[in-house]
Amino acid sequence: MRRTGRREALFFGLLTVLVTICAGVYAHMMGEVNLNHQLVIAFSFVSLGMLIKYGDQAFDTDVFSRRSATVLAIPGGIWMGALILLDVDSATIFLGLLLALMVAAKYDNIAFKLGFLIAGGIGLYAAVIAPSPEMLVGMIAVFGAAFIDEKINDVDWVERGDTPAGWILRQRPVLKMTILLLCALSILSSYLYFFAFLGFDFGYSFIESLSKGGIGIGSRS
């Protein structure tokens, strides 16, 4: 298990770096957003994916520090909330995700609940002061896709991921394809967000793989 976890960590670590670079290269070549925007979006999505999974694994395993996870939930929630408040495409993705995780009852530890309350509160404020019909459509699509993937991941043989089909379904394919479709339909303004979301998801899987490999970050308390 640990050897497999370390191989997966290397795999997802390389994928995370690759798609983050692709996000910046694509946006730069297409000239769709300025350089500062590219860097902030790509870096933020990857970092938030890793922070979220760190908090999750800290309470589900004995590898990471629960104290650190709880403390990091505060700046993590503010960080996500700021993206929701300042960037409509980020809001579309993250509000859909936050709602899906709430309905699927995935906020099962103090770090998750704290991060959700902060990011969700800022998101609610953003939705009230600047409502957007397009954002609502995209948010509903992300919510539905994320909820379906969560339910698929709850199936025993998928959760184990010890078959090719199970491993693929564990990678949240419905949500990835939905984000790509939203970009193609211009509900999300740039394919930058598809690459950024891949970075978010691969960063999430990278931390999960580290924990399976027994590679801890922070004091285990």
DRENZA-880510 format. One record per residue: residue in one letter; x, y, z of N, C-alpha, C, O in turn. Coordinates in pm, whole numbers, plus 50000, padded with zeros to 5 digits. Each point is the difference from the previous one (the first is absolute). Layout:
residues N
aXYZXYZXYZXYZ
...
//
This chain:
residues 221
m500834987950000499175012150000500865012650000499755009449925
r501304990650161500855012050008500785002049871500165011349954
r500324977749987500765001349876499095005249889500405008649921
t498374986150073499035004749900499685014750023499915007849905
g499914996150221499695013950033501115009449957499725011149954
r501514984750062501135008549961500125001249849500355010649947
r499364978549983500005000849853498895009349952500215008149910
e498614990750151498915009049964500335014550034499655009149925
a501034993050188500385013650038500925006149895499845011649964
l501114980649988500895004949895499215003049873500215010349936
f498894980750029499195001649879499155012750008500015008149908
f499254993550203499135011750012500805012850023499565010849961
g501604988050103500855011850015500455005349865499975012049976
l500454978849936500435004149866498835005749920500155009949929
l498684983750082498825005149931499625014050048499625008649921
t500494993550210499675013150057500885010849942499525010649960
v501794986850036500945009749943499695002249852500015011449953
l499734977849974499775000849855498775008449967500075008949916
v498804988250150498785007449964500075014550047499385008749939
t501354994050168500175013850045500805007949896499665011549969
i501384982349977500775006449893499125001849876500035010549936
c499194979350031499115000749883498985011450015499695006849903
a499814995250219499055010950024500615013449964499395008149931
g501834994250118500675012649971500365001649854499825010849943
v500694978449995500395000749859498795002549911500055008349910
y498854984450117498795001949919499495014350010499745006549898
a500114998450226499455013550019500905010649938499525009849944
h501804988150067500945009749942499925000049848499995010649937
m499964977450002499964999149855498705005549942499995006349895
m498914991250176498705004549951499725014650036499125006349942
g501634999150153499825014050039498655002950062499495011249990
e499914978650074498655001750053499995007450134499055007350030
v501984990950048500085006850129501425005150020500934995049936
n499235014850151501355005450021500844990750086499494990650061
l501815012249942500954991050066499694998450148500064988850052
n499625022150017499704999150143498824990950026500004992050094
h498975009449822498814991650013500364985349980499564991450077
q501235005649820500434986349973500684993950122499654989050043
l501315018350011500804994850111499144997950124500124989750067
v499035019949963499154999050120499044988249989499874992350095
i499465006349792499024989249983500694986450006499584991250075
a501475007049845500674987049996500574996250137499794988850046
f500915020450018500604997250131498934997650106500144991150084
s498805016749913498954998950102499264986749991499754993650102
f499905002249777499264987549985500834988250048499514991450073
v501765008149886500864989050044500155000050152499854989750064
s500435021949992500235001050145498764996450080500094993250102
l498745011349852498774997050072499664985149992499524994250098
g500734999649788499784985649990500854992350100499534990550064
m501725013649950500904993450094499615002850145500054991050084
l499565021349945499595003550136498754992350043499914995150113
i499145003849796498754993250032500264985350032499474994750098
k501344998849819500264985850024500874998050123499874989950070
y501025019549959500804999250122499074999750121500174991850090
g498855017149911499055000350111499194987350010499754995150110
d499844999649776499214987849997500804988250054499524992650086
q501705005749864500824988650040500505001150143500244989950066
a499915022349983500445001750139499024993650097500404994850104
f498325005549862498994994250089499634985749962499474992650083
d500805003449792499674986449957501154990250022499794987950006
t501445017350007501174991550021500805005750117499645010350055
d501444982949982500875005250106501315005449943501015000650070
v498965003549802501225004449934500255014950018501135004150028
f497845004249956500165014550007499515005450134499324993250077
s501035019449950499675006350127498595005949998499675008349914
r499504987550180498655005550011500045014650044499205008149954
r501724995150134500115013850046500355009349883499395010549982
s501594985449938500395008049884498855001249901499775010749944
a499514978350035498895000249906498925009950044499445007349918
t500284992950212498985009150052500435014649986499215008649963
v502064994050068500535013649986500005004449854499625011349970
l500804979949940500085003349858498635001949936499875006349895
a499094988150169498655001449945499555014649997499205003949915
i501325004350176499585014150006500555007949881499205005949927
p502134994550051500475006949880499544993449872499785006849899
g500064979850103499504993149881498595004449965499695002249883
g499454998950218498635004649977499965014449951499215003449911
i501635005250147500075013949956500515000849856499495007849920
w501514984150048500594999749865498944996049897499845006749898
m499444982350130498964995949907498885010449993499495003049892
g500155002650223498965010250002500385012249918499165006049934
a502124997950072500475011449922499894997349851499605008849923
l500754979150035499854996349858498545000549958499675004949892
i499464990150194498565000349970499505014349987499205003249912
l501285005450176499555013950002500525008049881499305008649947
l501934988550010500675008549902500014994349858500285007349905
d499424979850079500114993749869498764991249975499814990050068
v499385013949836498724993349979500174985549955499194991550036
d501855005549888500214986249956500414991150116499544988650012
s501335016550074500364992550121498774998050087499824989450059
a499345020849950498774998950079499104988949946499434992350077
t500445007049791499184989649937500444986250042499184991550033
i502135006249964500544986850033499924997250149499504989550041
f500995019850040500114997150143498664999950073499814992250093
l499265016349866498694999650064499284986949969499354994250087
g500795001249789499424987049965500604988750081499294991150048
l502045009249969500684989850079499585000550147499724989650060
l500245022449997499655001350140498594994750028499784993250100
l499295009949811498634995250018499904984849985499294993450075
a501445001249827499974985449979500544992650121499434989950042
l501675015050015500584993650117499085001050121499954990950083
m499325020249926499055001550111498854990049986499654993350097
v499775005849783498884990949978500434985450015499234991650046
a502015005449913500514986450012500504996950142500504989150025
a499365020650067500374998250141501484996650016500364990850073
k500505016849857501434997550007500725009250099501204998450022
y498095011050038500635008750100499964992950135499155002850085
d501804987949932499954991150114501115002350102500234991650086
n500455019849905501005003250102500065015250019499475007549917
i501164996950188499995014250037500695008749895499595011349977
a501474983549961500735007949900499115002449878499935011249950
f499394978450003499105001449886498865009750032499675008849920
k499754989650198498875008650038500425014550011499275009049959
l501904993450097500495013650017500285006449864499595011349975
g501094981449938500295005149866498735002749922499905010149930
f499114980950081498735001749931499255012350048499465007649920
l500494994450211499285011550055500615013149951499275009549967
i502064991150027500665012449957499805002249850499525010649959
a500854979449960499875001449854498545001149959499665007949912
g499484984050150498585000449967499355013250037499155005149928
g501255000450186499465012950041500385011149904499175008449964
i502104991749996500445010149902499304997749866499615009549933
g500224977750030499314996849875498565004549999499505004949899
l499824993450214498615004450010499915015149984499115005249933
y501825001950129500055014549986500225004049854499355009249950
a501574983849982500305003049860498774997549912499715007949909
a499574981350118498824996749920498895010450018499235002549908
v500705003450210498965010050027500335013349934499125006549944
i502164997750063500345013249948500225000149849499905010549937
a500404977950004500264999749855499444987149940500774991649954
p497905006750044499424987949943500244999249850500005010249930
s500194977850020500284998049858499284987449952500254989150051
p498845012349848499294988149948500964989549945499804988150022
e501245016149906500964990549946500744992650110500234988049991
m500145019450114500684993650112499094989750065500464989250039
l498265013949972499054990850061499894987149919499984989050057
v499955012249811499934988149914501254991550017499914987850017
g501255018649979501254992850016500124993750137500464988750014
m499135018650089500084995050137499124987650017500414990450066
i498405009749876499104988450008500634988049930499914988850050
a500725013649834500664989149928501154994150080500154987850008
v500675020950052501124995350083499474992450122500534989550037
f498445016050025499384993350115499554985949964500314990450071
g498965008249818499504986949960501124990249970499954988550043
a501065016249884501134991249964500794995850123500374988450014
a499905021250075500774996950121499234990350090500594990950059
f498115011049951499184991150083500014985849944500124990450075
i499765008449792500034986849938501344993150026500044988250035
d501065019349948501324994250024500174995850145500604989550027
e498885018450067500114996350142499264987050027500504991550074
k498335006949868499224987850022500674987949934499984989050054
i500605013249828500744989249934501184995850086500284988150013
n500425021750046501174997150083499644992850129500864993950063
d497885006849977499574993150121499764985149977499884992450096
v500055003249778499834985849968501294992650036501095004649968
d498784984150099501164993050058501104997249898501165003250025
w498494990949861501044996049905500655012049931501144999249954
v498125011950040500595012349946500935006150104501115004349966
e498454996150159500825005850107501324992650015501035006150026
r498954980749958501254992450009500935003349884501225000750018
g498225001549864500815003749884501004989449959501055003249945
d498634984050081500964989549970499754993349863500624989949968
t498475015949953499804995849862500155012449912499825011250047
p500514986949824500135011749912498745008749998500085012350005
a498744981349988498755007649997499795007650131499585011649999
g500704981750112499855006550130500945011750016499615010550051
w501644987949904500995010850011499575012149917500105011350046
i499424986249833499565011049912498815007350062499975012350001
l499074980350051498815006350059500335007750127499305009550035
r501774986650033500435007450120500555013849966500095008650087
q500264993749787500625012749959498985010849963500365010049938
r498394988150099498935009849979499865004149852500095011949966
p499704978249945499925003049857498785008349961500085008149907
v498804990250163498795007649965500245014950020499615008249917
l501024995250194500265014150029501015005949901499825011349954
k501214981350014501005004949904499355002849865500255010549939
m498934980250013499355001949871499005011550004499815007049901
t499554995050214499065011150014500725013449994499535009349933
i501604991950135500785012449994500455002849857499945011449954
l500514978249975500415001649860498825004749915500165008849915
l498674985450107498815004049925499615014550029499635007349908
l500464996950216499685013850035500965009849932499605011049962
c501654984950022500965008449927499625000649852500055010649939
a499584977850003499644999449859498765008349970499875005749892
l499224995150204498765007749983500175014650039499055007849993
s502164996050048500335013750043499265004350125499895012050027
i499594978550050499455003350131501155003350094499905009050083
l501204983549903501285004150059500765007349890500044995449886
s500585015750148500495009449898501244995349926500315005449893
s500414984850160501264995849938500304985650036499634995350107
y501044997649801500474986550031501075000150109500374989550052
l500115022249982500895001250116499384993050121500714993750078
y497975007449937499344994550118499934984849996499944993550104
f500065000849777500074985449989501364995250047500094990750080
f500985015749870501344996250044500195002650149500614991950071
a498865019449976500135003350142499264989850086500484996050107
f498354999749847499264990150077500724986650000500004993050102
l500605003349786500814987849999501125001150104500304990350069
g500335021549940501025002250102499444998350140500634993950086
f498185011549937499304998550129499814985250031500314995550111
d499174997149793499664986050022501254991350014500044991250086
f500965011249830501234992150010500785003350127500624991250060
g499345021549982500625003750127499324993050117500664995650094
y498025003649899499194992850098500424985350006500234994550108
s499884999249774500394985949994501454997950042500344989650055
f500515020349920501404999150041500124998850152500744991650050
i498525016850023500044999350146499414987050051500504994150096
e498435001349839499414987150038501014988749983500114991150085
s500645009349805500994989749973501155000650100500534989750041
l499875022549998501045001450102499584993150129500794993150064
s497965008949974499534993950126499974984949989500304993050097
k499345001849786500004985449981501424994550004500224988650042
g500735019649915501394995850003500655001950135501184997050018
g498045007950080500525001850135500925011950014500795000750094
i499125008849812500875011750003499255011350070499125006249939
g501194996650185499285009950079500555013949983501175001949966
i497965008050058500385014149997499475006350128498795001350015
g502085002550077499545006050125499934989750112499934988049974
s500085016850149499904991350117498654993250004498985006349973
r500984980950058498764992249997499235001750131499984991050085
s499395020649929499235002250123498885009749970499225003350089
//
